[in-house]
Amino acid sequence: MRVAVAVITDDKHQVLIARRPTHTTHAGMWEFPGGKLEINESPTSALIREVKEEVGLDVKRYEYLGEVHHAYTHQQVSLQVYHVYQFEGEARPCERQLDLRWIDFAAIGDFTFPAANEKVMELVTRRLRIRTATIRERKFCSAQKIRTVTVRERTCCGGT
């Protein structure tokens, strides 16, 4: 399955995350906005469409960060990851998400994400030079078990 993922940052360098609805896989976990590519849809078209459908924002400027592959027990995913750094509108949960939050990337370890997001966060950290100030524990879920990964990072901030 091919998915467009939006790592959306605001003027305060905070990142937008959404809590998945209860009727979906990985229910109640956190994620970056985005979704499946439709048949014959380009990743950038899916990015723009999914951000509008999920959180009500109009994407104005973005940068491609890279591709992440992950194999769950039930399917494989290919995530096309983008940094959205200019948008219009106010973020709101448009698809029955349980919550929507702007957070400091340093606090990402306080939220549980599906396992594929571990590689997304590594990509974001590397490409955008975003770092946490201390050693953080990040929680990821794989095959119904939550595992904790301790990540050591240097203090740094950045952007595009």
Phi, psi and omega in degrees: 000134179259134185226138172264129182242132181250115170265099188263125177242146180259187181296339180267008182065025174270156184250139179271126175233154181233146177264123186299142178296162183289339183271009183246168171296152183057035182306136177082351177276167180265155179205165169274146179302154179148183180181183185294143172284137175280167180303130179064017179267138177283155178301322181290323176296318178296319178304306183297315180295312184294320179297318178295315182293320186276318187232007173073017180259143174264115181288128179250318180220142181207165178224135176284127181262328180149183182245140179235133177248141177212140178250110170277169179294331184260347179188163175253144179235145173239111184260121174266110190259130180235146171260116176263114184242000173216130183206167175237147177109176177250128180294135177210150179285111185258349183234047176060027173298149181285334182195160177218130182218145167265123183229158170288138180302331179298338181265006185301331180292348179277358185237143180266125181244157170300155188303324182299335182289342176302314179290327177297315181295323176297317178297314179299314180301315182289312187283324182261358180056036175270132181226155172272158184280339183222177173291129182240154171254128178250138181253130178230148181248131177218129178052046176067009177242139177264129176240150181250134179243126176268126183243126177260125183220151176276152177289128180193152172233167181183193180180204181269000000 
